[in-house]
Amino acid sequence: MPIRLAVATRSAMATAIKTAAEAGTAPKLRIYSGAQPATGDTAASGTLLVEITLPDPAFTESGGVLTLNDPGSVNVTTGGTAGWFRLLTSADANVLDGSVGTSGTDLIVASTTFTAGVGVDIQSGGTITVPAG
């Protein structure tokens, strides 16, 4: 039988992710080219395309779902094709990684083609959901 989490447990787990990400000041979202590393503790791979400083607080939590607060547009540093992202604390400690794409991925962007000097805008509404089981 599968494990099924109660809403209060899911909420506590989501709050723990939020607390870890928001330790210090505003967390960061880095978008890289290439393949996502094997684990969230593995060194970053690919080319860093853009670093987005998230607002403080970065997320709101409800029932085990974290919703990203809109960080606004940031200019791309290095052009390339976005493949994955890493969420870090303001002190650069890894929190989690995820895939990037135009659909069916963890982070949805309008286009995975990033051009240096052109703005990329991660809209509010992006979510991290702790599974219910």
N, CA, C and O atoms as CSV, one atom per row, in Angstrom:
chain,resi,resn,atom,element,x,y,z
A,1,MET,N,N,0.843,-1.182,0.000
A,1,MET,CA,C,0.000,0.000,0.000
A,1,MET,C,C,0.890,1.247,0.000
A,1,MET,O,O,1.941,1.257,0.640
A,2,PRO,N,N,0.476,2.289,-0.710
A,2,PRO,CA,C,1.268,3.517,-0.749
A,2,PRO,C,C,1.115,4.320,0.542
A,2,PRO,O,O,0.131,4.187,1.269
A,3,ILE,N,N,2.104,5.145,0.798
A,3,ILE,CA,C,2.028,6.085,1.918
A,3,ILE,C,C,1.136,7.233,1.485
A,3,ILE,O,O,1.255,7.733,0.367
A,4,ARG,N,N,0.248,7.650,2.368
A,4,ARG,CA,C,-0.633,8.787,2.100
A,4,ARG,C,C,-0.441,9.796,3.223
A,4,ARG,O,O,-0.610,9.476,4.400
A,5,LEU,N,N,-0.089,11.006,2.843
A,5,LEU,CA,C,0.179,12.051,3.822
A,5,LEU,C,C,-1.081,12.842,4.149
A,5,LEU,O,O,-1.862,13.176,3.258
A,6,ALA,N,N,-1.269,13.134,5.409
A,6,ALA,CA,C,-2.348,14.011,5.838
A,6,ALA,C,C,-2.025,15.436,5.388
A,6,ALA,O,O,-0.856,15.789,5.229
A,7,VAL,N,N,-3.054,16.247,5.186
A,7,VAL,CA,C,-2.855,17.623,4.734
A,7,VAL,C,C,-1.939,18.378,5.695
A,7,VAL,O,O,-1.090,19.149,5.248
A,8,ALA,N,N,-2.090,18.178,6.992
A,8,ALA,CA,C,-1.244,18.876,7.970
A,8,ALA,C,C,0.226,18.475,7.802
A,8,ALA,O,O,1.116,19.312,7.950
A,9,THR,N,N,0.482,17.205,7.493
A,9,THR,CA,C,1.860,16.738,7.274
A,9,THR,C,C,2.414,17.336,5.995
A,9,THR,O,O,3.552,17.806,5.969
A,10,ARG,N,N,1.610,17.322,4.922
A,10,ARG,CA,C,2.039,17.921,3.652
A,10,ARG,C,C,2.365,19.395,3.854
A,10,ARG,O,O,3.366,19.893,3.338
A,11,SER,N,N,1.520,20.086,4.602
A,11,SER,CA,C,1.721,21.505,4.862
A,11,SER,C,C,3.013,21.740,5.643
A,11,SER,O,O,3.757,22.677,5.351
A,12,ALA,N,N,3.278,20.890,6.634
A,12,ALA,CA,C,4.507,21.015,7.420
A,12,ALA,C,C,5.742,20.782,6.551
A,12,ALA,O,O,6.750,21.474,6.697
A,13,MET,N,N,5.656,19.798,5.642
A,13,MET,CA,C,6.785,19.532,4.744
A,13,MET,C,C,7.009,20.711,3.789
A,13,MET,O,O,8.151,21.108,3.556
A,14,ALA,N,N,5.939,21.266,3.243
A,14,ALA,CA,C,6.061,22.423,2.353
A,14,ALA,C,C,6.616,23.620,3.110
A,14,ALA,O,O,7.442,24.364,2.579
A,15,THR,N,N,6.170,23.810,4.341
A,15,THR,CA,C,6.679,24.914,5.158
A,15,THR,C,C,8.168,24.734,5.441
A,15,THR,O,O,8.913,25.713,5.488
A,16,ALA,N,N,8.605,23.491,5.630
A,16,ALA,CA,C,10.037,23.224,5.847
A,16,ALA,C,C,10.855,23.603,4.614
A,16,ALA,O,O,11.946,24.155,4.749
A,17,ILE,N,N,10.346,23.316,3.417
A,17,ILE,CA,C,11.035,23.717,2.176
A,17,ILE,C,C,11.084,25.234,2.091
A,17,ILE,O,O,12.130,25.802,1.776
A,18,LYS,N,N,9.966,25.898,2.368
A,18,LYS,CA,C,9.891,27.361,2.350
A,18,LYS,C,C,10.888,27.964,3.340
A,18,LYS,O,O,11.609,28.905,3.007
A,19,THR,N,N,10.924,27.418,4.558
A,19,THR,CA,C,11.832,27.912,5.589
A,19,THR,C,C,13.287,27.732,5.165
A,19,THR,O,O,14.108,28.628,5.360
A,20,ALA,N,N,13.606,26.581,4.588
A,20,ALA,CA,C,14.978,26.331,4.116
A,20,ALA,C,C,15.353,27.303,3.015
A,20,ALA,O,O,16.449,27.863,3.036
A,21,ALA,N,N,14.469,27.515,2.053
A,21,ALA,CA,C,14.764,28.410,0.934
A,21,ALA,C,C,14.915,29.853,1.385
A,21,ALA,O,O,15.774,30.579,0.885
A,22,GLU,N,N,14.085,30.266,2.325
A,22,GLU,CA,C,14.058,31.666,2.744
A,22,GLU,C,C,14.986,31.963,3.914
A,22,GLU,O,O,14.920,33.052,4.484
A,23,ALA,N,N,15.858,31.011,4.290
A,23,ALA,CA,C,16.827,31.248,5.364
A,23,ALA,C,C,17.726,32.420,4.955
A,23,ALA,O,O,18.219,32.463,3.828
A,24,GLY,N,N,17.929,33.336,5.844
A,24,GLY,CA,C,18.720,34.526,5.509
A,24,GLY,C,C,17.808,35.563,4.890
A,24,GLY,O,O,16.786,35.930,5.471
A,25,THR,N,N,18.175,36.031,3.717
A,25,THR,CA,C,17.330,36.999,3.009
A,25,THR,C,C,16.667,36.289,1.835
A,25,THR,O,O,16.349,35.104,1.934
A,26,ALA,N,N,16.457,36.978,0.748
A,26,ALA,CA,C,15.735,36.418,-0.398
A,26,ALA,C,C,16.519,35.286,-1.069
A,26,ALA,O,O,17.718,35.423,-1.314
A,27,PRO,N,N,15.844,34.163,-1.368
A,27,PRO,CA,C,16.499,33.054,-2.068
A,27,PRO,C,C,16.743,33.382,-3.541
A,27,PRO,O,O,16.323,34.424,-4.045
A,28,LYS,N,N,17.433,32.462,-4.211
A,28,LYS,CA,C,17.796,32.641,-5.620
A,28,LYS,C,C,17.300,31.459,-6.438
A,28,LYS,O,O,17.204,30.335,-5.945
A,29,LEU,N,N,16.990,31.734,-7.679
A,29,LEU,CA,C,16.633,30.704,-8.644
A,29,LEU,C,C,17.629,30.827,-9.785
A,29,LEU,O,O,17.687,31.855,-10.459
A,30,ARG,N,N,18.413,29.775,-10.001
A,30,ARG,CA,C,19.391,29.774,-11.090
A,30,ARG,C,C,18.913,28.818,-12.174
A,30,ARG,O,O,18.521,27.686,-11.892
A,31,ILE,N,N,18.950,29.285,-13.411
A,31,ILE,CA,C,18.545,28.458,-14.543
A,31,ILE,C,C,19.784,28.145,-15.364
A,31,ILE,O,O,20.547,29.039,-15.731
A,32,TYR,N,N,19.975,26.845,-15.649
A,32,TYR,CA,C,21.155,26.342,-16.346
A,32,TYR,C,C,20.757,25.659,-17.659
A,32,TYR,O,O,19.615,25.236,-17.841
A,33,SER,N,N,21.721,25.567,-18.551
A,33,SER,CA,C,21.574,24.740,-19.739
A,33,SER,C,C,21.937,23.307,-19.374
A,33,SER,O,O,22.488,23.050,-18.303
A,34,GLY,N,N,21.623,22.373,-20.273
A,34,GLY,CA,C,22.057,20.991,-20.090
A,34,GLY,C,C,21.131,20.166,-19.228
A,34,GLY,O,O,19.991,20.539,-18.951
A,35,ALA,N,N,21.669,19.018,-18.811
A,35,ALA,CA,C,20.900,18.052,-18.041
A,35,ALA,C,C,20.967,18.343,-16.545
A,35,ALA,O,O,21.993,18.790,-16.033
A,36,GLN,N,N,19.875,18.086,-15.865
A,36,GLN,CA,C,19.790,18.253,-14.422
A,36,GLN,C,C,20.723,17.253,-13.735
A,36,GLN,O,O,20.769,16.090,-14.137
A,37,PRO,N,N,21.468,17.678,-12.705
A,37,PRO,CA,C,22.338,16.758,-11.970
A,37,PRO,C,C,21.542,15.606,-11.333
A,37,PRO,O,O,20.322,15.678,-11.189
A,38,ALA,N,N,22.254,14.570,-10.965
A,38,ALA,CA,C,21.629,13.359,-10.414
A,38,ALA,C,C,20.896,13.614,-9.105
A,38,ALA,O,O,19.868,12.989,-8.848
A,39,THR,N,N,21.400,14.516,-8.275
A,39,THR,CA,C,20.765,14.833,-6.989
A,39,THR,C,C,20.837,16.332,-6.740
A,39,THR,O,O,21.563,17.053,-7.424
A,40,GLY,N,N,20.085,16.787,-5.765
A,40,GLY,CA,C,20.122,18.192,-5.371
A,40,GLY,C,C,21.412,18.592,-4.680
A,40,GLY,O,O,21.657,19.779,-4.466
A,41,ASP,N,N,22.241,17.613,-4.327
A,41,ASP,CA,C,23.530,17.886,-3.693
A,41,ASP,C,C,24.689,17.806,-4.677
A,41,ASP,O,O,25.819,18.160,-4.337
A,42,THR,N,N,24.415,17.340,-5.901
A,42,THR,CA,C,25.459,17.235,-6.920
A,42,THR,C,C,25.800,18.630,-7.428
A,42,THR,O,O,24.923,19.483,-7.564
A,43,ALA,N,N,27.089,18.856,-7.710
A,43,ALA,CA,C,27.520,20.151,-8.230
A,43,ALA,C,C,26.740,20.506,-9.486
A,43,ALA,O,O,26.373,19.633,-10.272
A,44,ALA,N,N,26.493,21.794,-9.662
A,44,ALA,CA,C,25.766,22.270,-10.844
A,44,ALA,C,C,26.516,21.903,-12.114
A,44,ALA,O,O,27.746,21.929,-12.157
A,45,SER,N,N,25.751,21.560,-13.149
A,45,SER,CA,C,26.327,21.243,-14.447
A,45,SER,C,C,25.696,22.156,-15.490
A,45,SER,O,O,24.681,22.801,-15.226
A,46,GLY,N,N,26.297,22.209,-16.668
A,46,GLY,CA,C,25.793,23.091,-17.709
A,46,GLY,C,C,26.284,24.509,-17.499
A,46,GLY,O,O,27.173,24.761,-16.686
A,47,THR,N,N,25.700,25.418,-18.233
A,47,THR,CA,C,26.070,26.831,-18.162
A,47,THR,C,C,24.993,27.604,-17.426
A,47,THR,O,O,23.806,27.438,-17.707
A,48,LEU,N,N,25.397,28.454,-16.481
A,48,LEU,CA,C,24.446,29.317,-15.785
A,48,LEU,C,C,23.955,30.372,-16.769
A,48,LEU,O,O,24.746,31.164,-17.281
A,49,LEU,N,N,22.650,30.384,-17.034
A,49,LEU,CA,C,22.077,31.327,-17.982
A,49,LEU,C,C,21.574,32.593,-17.299
A,49,LEU,O,O,21.740,33.698,-17.818
A,50,VAL,N,N,20.959,32.423,-16.135
A,50,VAL,CA,C,20.412,33.580,-15.416
A,50,VAL,C,C,20.242,33.233,-13.941
A,50,VAL,O,O,19.932,32.095,-13.586
A,51,GLU,N,N,20.449,34.231,-13.096
A,51,GLU,CA,C,20.169,34.101,-11.665
A,51,GLU,C,C,19.095,35.110,-11.326
A,51,GLU,O,O,19.232,36.300,-11.607
A,52,ILE,N,N,18.021,34.625,-10.717
A,52,ILE,CA,C,16.892,35.479,-10.359
A,52,ILE,C,C,16.793,35.523,-8.840
A,52,ILE,O,O,16.634,34.487,-8.194
A,53,THR,N,N,16.886,36.716,-8.274
A,53,THR,CA,C,16.684,36.875,-6.837
A,53,THR,C,C,15.186,36.911,-6.599
A,53,THR,O,O,14.478,37.749,-7.157
A,54,LEU,N,N,14.715,36.007,-5.774
A,54,LEU,CA,C,13.287,35.908,-5.494
A,54,LEU,C,C,12.888,36.919,-4.423
A,54,LEU,O,O,13.724,37.332,-3.619
A,55,PRO,N,N,11.623,37.317,-4.407
A,55,PRO,CA,C,11.178,38.255,-3.379
A,55,PRO,C,C,11.211,37.588,-2.004
A,55,PRO,O,O,11.289,36.365,-1.895
A,56,ASP,N,N,11.152,38.400,-0.973
A,56,ASP,CA,C,11.134,37.894,0.394
A,56,ASP,C,C,9.816,38.321,1.022
A,56,ASP,O,O,9.654,39.504,1.321
A,57,PRO,N,N,8.866,37.415,1.237
A,57,PRO,CA,C,8.959,35.968,1.098
A,57,PRO,C,C,8.835,35.541,-0.366
A,57,PRO,O,O,8.184,36.203,-1.174
A,58,ALA,N,N,9.473,34.425,-0.679
A,58,ALA,CA,C,9.476,33.904,-2.041
A,58,ALA,C,C,8.228,33.104,-2.356
A,58,ALA,O,O,7.800,33.049,-3.509
A,59,PHE,N,N,7.628,32.469,-1.322
A,59,PHE,CA,C,6.506,31.570,-1.529
A,59,PHE,C,C,5.404,31.831,-0.521
A,59,PHE,O,O,5.644,32.360,0.565
A,60,THR,N,N,4.198,31.456,-0.895
A,60,THR,CA,C,3.103,31.314,0.060
A,60,THR,C,C,2.781,29.818,0.108
A,60,THR,O,O,2.956,29.113,-0.886
A,61,GLU,N,N,2.314,29.339,1.254
A,61,GLU,CA,C,2.040,27.907,1.420
A,61,GLU,C,C,0.577,27.697,1.771
A,61,GLU,O,O,0.008,28.436,2.574
A,62,SER,N,N,-0.027,26.683,1.162
A,62,SER,CA,C,-1.391,26.300,1.496
A,62,SER,C,C,-1.582,24.815,1.208
A,62,SER,O,O,-1.480,24.385,0.059
A,63,GLY,N,N,-1.858,24.037,2.243
A,63,GLY,CA,C,-2.191,22.633,2.086
A,63,GLY,C,C,-1.139,21.787,1.402
A,63,GLY,O,O,-1.471,20.829,0.704
A,64,GLY,N,N,0.125,22.128,1.591
A,64,GLY,CA,C,1.201,21.343,0.989
A,64,GLY,C,C,1.640,21.837,-0.367
A,64,GLY,O,O,2.437,21.179,-1.036
A,65,VAL,N,N,1.133,22.992,-0.792
A,65,VAL,CA,C,1.512,23.570,-2.078
A,65,VAL,C,C,2.162,24.929,-1.827
A,65,VAL,O,O,1.579,25.803,-1.187
A,66,LEU,N,N,3.396,25.089,-2.351
A,66,LEU,CA,C,4.085,26.375,-2.303
A,66,LEU,C,C,3.844,27.083,-3.625
A,66,LEU,O,O,4.045,26.499,-4.690
A,67,THR,N,N,3.417,28.336,-3.563
A,67,THR,CA,C,3.187,29.131,-4.765
A,67,THR,C,C,4.205,30.263,-4.799
A,67,THR,O,O,4.346,31.018,-3.837
A,68,LEU,N,N,4.914,30.370,-5.924
A,68,LEU,CA,C,5.961,31.368,-6.102
A,68,LEU,C,C,5.359,32.760,-6.207
A,68,LEU,O,O,4.417,32.982,-6.968
A,69,ASN,N,N,5.905,33.692,-5.442
A,69,ASN,CA,C,5.547,35.098,-5.580
A,69,ASN,C,C,6.376,35.677,-6.725
A,69,ASN,O,O,7.562,35.367,-6.838
A,70,ASP,N,N,5.778,36.508,-7.574
A,70,ASP,CA,C,6.399,37.007,-8.803
A,70,ASP,C,C,7.706,37.753,-8.524
A,70,ASP,O,O,7.701,38.772,-7.834
A,71,PRO,N,N,8.834,37.246,-9.062
A,71,PRO,CA,C,10.117,37.918,-8.849
A,71,PRO,C,C,10.391,39.047,-9.832
A,71,PRO,O,O,11.348,39.797,-9.636
A,72,GLY,N,N,9.596,39.197,-10.873
A,72,GLY,CA,C,9.845,40.227,-11.877
A,72,GLY,C,C,10.852,39.752,-12.917
A,72,GLY,O,O,11.421,38.667,-12.795
A,73,SER,N,N,11.064,40.562,-13.925
A,73,SER,CA,C,11.935,40.211,-15.047
A,73,SER,C,C,13.404,40.478,-14.719
A,73,SER,O,O,13.738,41.466,-14.066
A,74,VAL,N,N,14.279,39.574,-15.188
A,74,VAL,CA,C,15.728,39.712,-15.017
A,74,VAL,C,C,16.374,39.423,-16.370
A,74,VAL,O,O,15.948,38.515,-17.084
A,75,ASN,N,N,17.406,40.198,-16.723
A,75,ASN,CA,C,18.099,39.967,-17.985
A,75,ASN,C,C,18.976,38.725,-17.920
A,75,ASN,O,O,19.665,38.482,-16.929
A,76,VAL,N,N,18.938,37.946,-18.993
A,76,VAL,CA,C,19.746,36.740,-19.131
A,76,VAL,C,C,21.218,37.146,-19.207
A,76,VAL,O,O,21.568,38.085,-19.921
A,77,THR,N,N,22.074,36.442,-18.473
A,77,THR,CA,C,23.510,36.719,-18.460
A,77,THR,C,C,24.205,36.080,-19.649
A,77,THR,O,O,24.983,36.737,-20.342
A,78,THR,N,N,23.930,34.795,-19.892
A,78,THR,CA,C,24.568,34.036,-20.966
A,78,THR,C,C,23.483,33.323,-21.767
A,78,THR,O,O,22.611,32.668,-21.197
A,79,GLY,N,N,23.543,33.455,-23.085
A,79,GLY,CA,C,22.552,32.819,-23.933
A,79,GLY,C,C,22.722,31.307,-23.967
A,79,GLY,O,O,23.828,30.797,-23.786
A,80,GLY,N,N,21.624,30.592,-24.200
A,80,GLY,CA,C,21.652,29.143,-24.306
A,80,GLY,C,C,20.260,28.574,-24.181
A,80,GLY,O,O,19.279,29.317,-24.136
A,81,THR,N,N,20.169,27.255,-24.123
A,81,THR,CA,C,18.891,26.562,-23.988
A,81,THR,C,C,18.706,26.108,-22.550
A,81,THR,O,O,19.507,25.329,-22.032
A,82,ALA,N,N,17.660,26.589,-21.910
A,82,ALA,CA,C,17.386,26.248,-20.514
A,82,ALA,C,C,17.013,24.777,-20.397
A,82,ALA,O,O,16.220,24.263,-21.186
A,83,GLY,N,N,17.596,24.097,-19.398
A,83,GLY,CA,C,17.315,22.686,-19.180
A,83,GLY,C,C,16.871,22.348,-17.777
A,83,GLY,O,O,16.093,21.415,-17.577
A,84,TRP,N,N,17.366,23.110,-16.783
A,84,TRP,CA,C,17.029,22.803,-15.398
A,84,TRP,C,C,17.263,24.031,-14.531
A,84,TRP,O,O,17.912,24.989,-14.951
A,85,PHE,N,N,16.719,23.990,-13.301
A,85,PHE,CA,C,16.911,25.099,-12.366
A,85,PHE,C,C,17.338,24.568,-11.010
A,85,PHE,O,O,17.146,23.395,-10.689
A,86,ARG,N,N,17.918,25.457,-10.224
A,86,ARG,CA,C,18.257,25.149,-8.835
A,86,ARG,C,C,17.769,26.298,-7.962
A,86,ARG,O,O,18.019,27.467,-8.254
A,87,LEU,N,N,17.066,25.946,-6.885
A,87,LEU,CA,C,16.633,26.903,-5.876
A,87,LEU,C,C,17.668,26.887,-4.770
A,87,LEU,O,O,18.003,25.828,-4.239
A,88,LEU,N,N,18.181,28.074,-4.418
A,88,LEU,CA,C,19.215,28.200,-3.390
A,88,LEU,C,C,18.817,29.245,-2.363
A,88,LEU,O,O,18.000,30.124,-2.635
A,89,THR,N,N,19.405,29.138,-1.185
A,89,THR,CA,C,19.239,30.185,-0.177
A,89,THR,C,C,20.054,31.399,-0.614
A,89,THR,O,O,20.815,31.330,-1.579
A,90,SER,N,N,19.890,32.500,0.097
A,90,SER,CA,C,20.685,33.699,-0.208
A,90,SER,C,C,22.177,33.446,0.012
A,90,SER,O,O,23.013,34.168,-0.533
A,91,ALA,N,N,22.523,32.410,0.819
A,91,ALA,CA,C,23.921,32.051,1.076
A,91,ALA,C,C,24.403,30.935,0.144
A,91,ALA,O,O,25.440,30.321,0.396
A,92,ASP,N,N,23.652,30.671,-0.932
A,92,ASP,CA,C,24.013,29.694,-1.968
A,92,ASP,C,C,23.958,28.232,-1.523
A,92,ASP,O,O,24.633,27.390,-2.115
A,93,ALA,N,N,23.175,27.917,-0.500
A,93,ALA,CA,C,22.968,26.512,-0.113
A,93,ALA,C,C,21.850,25.935,-0.983
A,93,ALA,O,O,20.796,26.552,-1.138
A,94,ASN,N,N,22.084,24.755,-1.547
A,94,ASN,CA,C,21.084,24.106,-2.396
A,94,ASN,C,C,19.846,23.744,-1.584
A,94,ASN,O,O,19.949,23.271,-0.452
A,95,VAL,N,N,18.670,23.974,-2.177
A,95,VAL,CA,C,17.402,23.572,-1.564
A,95,VAL,C,C,16.755,22.479,-2.412
A,95,VAL,O,O,16.389,21.426,-1.891
A,96,LEU,N,N,16.613,22.723,-3.713
A,96,LEU,CA,C,16.044,21.722,-4.610
A,96,LEU,C,C,16.364,22.075,-6.056
A,96,LEU,O,O,16.696,23.217,-6.373
A,97,ASP,N,N,16.258,21.071,-6.928
A,97,ASP,CA,C,16.454,21.226,-8.372
A,97,ASP,C,C,15.182,20.810,-9.082
A,97,ASP,O,O,14.345,20.109,-8.513
A,98,GLY,N,N,15.036,21.242,-10.328
A,98,GLY,CA,C,13.905,20.808,-11.134
A,98,GLY,C,C,14.159,21.048,-12.605
A,98,GLY,O,O,15.128,21.704,-12.987
A,99,SER,N,N,13.282,20.510,-13.418
A,99,SER,CA,C,13.400,20.647,-14.865
A,99,SER,C,C,12.776,21.966,-15.332
A,99,SER,O,O,11.907,22.526,-14.663
A,100,VAL,N,N,13.234,22.449,-16.493
A,100,VAL,CA,C,12.717,23.677,-17.103
A,100,VAL,C,C,12.259,23.350,-18.514
A,100,VAL,O,O,12.949,22.640,-19.245
A,101,GLY,N,N,11.108,23.861,-18.896
A,101,GLY,CA,C,10.609,23.675,-20.248
A,101,GLY,C,C,9.378,24.520,-20.490
A,101,GLY,O,O,8.989,25.329,-19.649
A,102,THR,N,N,8.769,24.325,-21.645
A,102,THR,CA,C,7.577,25.101,-21.999
A,102,THR,C,C,6.284,24.412,-21.583
A,102,THR,O,O,5.219,25.029,-21.597
A,103,SER,N,N,6.369,23.135,-21.211
A,103,SER,CA,C,5.206,22.415,-20.675
A,103,SER,C,C,5.683,21.096,-20.069
A,103,SER,O,O,6.725,20.563,-20.450
A,104,GLY,N,N,4.915,20.590,-19.134
A,104,GLY,CA,C,5.203,19.289,-18.549
A,104,GLY,C,C,6.485,19.210,-17.749
A,104,GLY,O,O,7.011,18.115,-17.546
A,105,THR,N,N,7.007,20.341,-17.285
A,105,THR,CA,C,8.232,20.366,-16.486
A,105,THR,C,C,7.948,21.041,-15.150
A,105,THR,O,O,6.846,21.535,-14.913
A,106,ASP,N,N,8.951,21.055,-14.286
A,106,ASP,CA,C,8.780,21.653,-12.966
A,106,ASP,C,C,8.662,23.173,-13.017
A,106,ASP,O,O,7.911,23.765,-12.242
A,107,LEU,N,N,9.402,23.805,-13.926
A,107,LEU,CA,C,9.359,25.260,-14.090
A,107,LEU,C,C,8.997,25.545,-15.539
A,107,LEU,O,O,9.721,25.149,-16.452
A,108,ILE,N,N,7.889,26.225,-15.749
A,108,ILE,CA,C,7.412,26.529,-17.091
A,108,ILE,C,C,7.894,27.926,-17.490
A,108,ILE,O,O,7.723,28.895,-16.750
A,109,VAL,N,N,8.499,28.005,-18.674
A,109,VAL,CA,C,8.932,29.280,-19.239
A,109,VAL,C,C,8.311,29.427,-20.624
A,109,VAL,O,O,7.917,28.436,-21.239
A,110,ALA,N,N,8.225,30.657,-21.113
A,110,ALA,CA,C,7.624,30.904,-22.427
A,110,ALA,C,C,8.448,30.266,-23.536
A,110,ALA,O,O,7.898,29.750,-24.508
A,111,SER,N,N,9.765,30.303,-23.387
A,111,SER,CA,C,10.680,29.708,-24.368
A,111,SER,C,C,11.924,29.246,-23.635
A,111,SER,O,O,12.380,29.910,-22.704
A,112,THR,N,N,12.477,28.114,-24.045
A,112,THR,CA,C,13.710,27.632,-23.428
A,112,THR,C,C,14.940,28.240,-24.087
A,112,THR,O,O,16.061,28.001,-23.638
A,113,THR,N,N,14.749,29.021,-25.142
A,113,THR,CA,C,15.862,29.718,-25.791
A,113,THR,C,C,16.071,31.039,-25.070
A,113,THR,O,O,15.243,31.945,-25.161
A,114,PHE,N,N,17.188,31.142,-24.352
A,114,PHE,CA,C,17.516,32.344,-23.599
A,114,PHE,C,C,18.582,33.120,-24.364
A,114,PHE,O,O,19.580,32.551,-24.805
A,115,THR,N,N,18.362,34.429,-24.519
A,115,THR,CA,C,19.280,35.294,-25.244
A,115,THR,C,C,19.907,36.284,-24.277
A,115,THR,O,O,19.200,36.947,-23.518
A,116,ALA,N,N,21.230,36.388,-24.303
A,116,ALA,CA,C,21.946,37.301,-23.399
A,116,ALA,C,C,21.395,38.716,-23.541
A,116,ALA,O,O,21.200,39.220,-24.647
A,117,GLY,N,N,21.147,39.347,-22.384
A,117,GLY,CA,C,20.676,40.716,-22.356
A,117,GLY,C,C,19.173,40.870,-22.500
A,117,GLY,O,O,18.650,41.974,-22.348
A,118,VAL,N,N,18.474,39.789,-22.790
A,118,VAL,CA,C,17.021,39.832,-22.946
A,118,VAL,C,C,16.377,39.348,-21.649
A,118,VAL,O,O,16.857,38.396,-21.034
A,119,GLY,N,N,15.314,39.988,-21.243
A,119,GLY,CA,C,14.649,39.651,-19.997
A,119,GLY,C,C,13.935,38.316,-20.029
A,119,GLY,O,O,13.344,37.930,-21.038
A,120,VAL,N,N,14.000,37.621,-18.907
A,120,VAL,CA,C,13.206,36.412,-18.689
A,120,VAL,C,C,12.356,36.696,-17.458
A,120,VAL,O,O,12.851,37.202,-16.450
A,121,ASP,N,N,11.077,36.366,-17.550
A,121,ASP,CA,C,10.152,36.680,-16.465
A,121,ASP,C,C,9.471,35.407,-16.005
A,121,ASP,O,O,8.678,34.818,-16.738
A,122,ILE,N,N,9.779,34.985,-14.798
A,122,ILE,CA,C,9.104,33.850,-14.183
A,122,ILE,C,C,7.875,34.431,-13.496
A,122,ILE,O,O,7.991,35.149,-12.503
A,123,GLN,N,N,6.718,34.122,-14.023
A,123,GLN,CA,C,5.480,34.698,-13.501
A,123,GLN,C,C,5.107,34.066,-12.180
A,123,GLN,O,O,5.518,32.949,-11.866
A,124,SER,N,N,4.312,34.808,-11.401
A,124,SER,CA,C,3.784,34.235,-10.172
A,124,SER,C,C,2.887,33.068,-10.534
A,124,SER,O,O,2.381,32.994,-11.653
A,125,GLY,N,N,2.691,32.177,-9.615
A,125,GLY,CA,C,1.818,31.034,-9.853
A,125,GLY,C,C,2.566,29.735,-10.014
A,125,GLY,O,O,1.948,28.671,-9.988
A,126,GLY,N,N,3.897,29.780,-10.184
A,126,GLY,CA,C,4.664,28.545,-10.202
A,126,GLY,C,C,4.512,27.851,-8.864
A,126,GLY,O,O,4.484,28.513,-7.826
A,127,THR,N,N,4.413,26.531,-8.867
A,127,THR,CA,C,4.153,25.823,-7.615
A,127,THR,C,C,5.119,24.668,-7.387
A,127,THR,O,O,5.654,24.082,-8.329
A,128,ILE,N,N,5.324,24.362,-6.122
A,128,ILE,CA,C,5.999,23.149,-5.668
A,128,ILE,C,C,4.971,22.438,-4.810
A,128,ILE,O,O,4.482,22.997,-3.828
A,129,THR,N,N,4.638,21.196,-5.179
A,129,THR,CA,C,3.595,20.459,-4.476
A,129,THR,C,C,4.194,19.242,-3.782
A,129,THR,O,O,4.835,18.408,-4.421
A,130,VAL,N,N,3.982,19.144,-2.481
A,130,VAL,CA,C,4.372,17.956,-1.734
A,130,VAL,C,C,3.316,16.899,-2.058
A,130,VAL,O,O,2.121,17.152,-1.904
A,131,PRO,N,N,3.749,15.711,-2.509
A,131,PRO,CA,C,2.775,14.693,-2.931
A,131,PRO,C,C,1.847,14.242,-1.799
A,131,PRO,O,O,2.253,14.140,-0.642
A,132,ALA,N,N,0.610,13.979,-2.161
A,132,ALA,CA,C,-0.362,13.508,-1.184
A,132,ALA,C,C,-0.247,12.015,-0.951
A,132,ALA,O,O,-0.620,11.528,0.116
A,133,GLY,N,N,0.259,11.283,-1.924
A,133,GLY,CA,C,0.449,9.854,-1.753
A,133,GLY,C,C,-0.551,9.007,-2.394
A,133,GLY,O,O,-0.472,7.782,-2.304
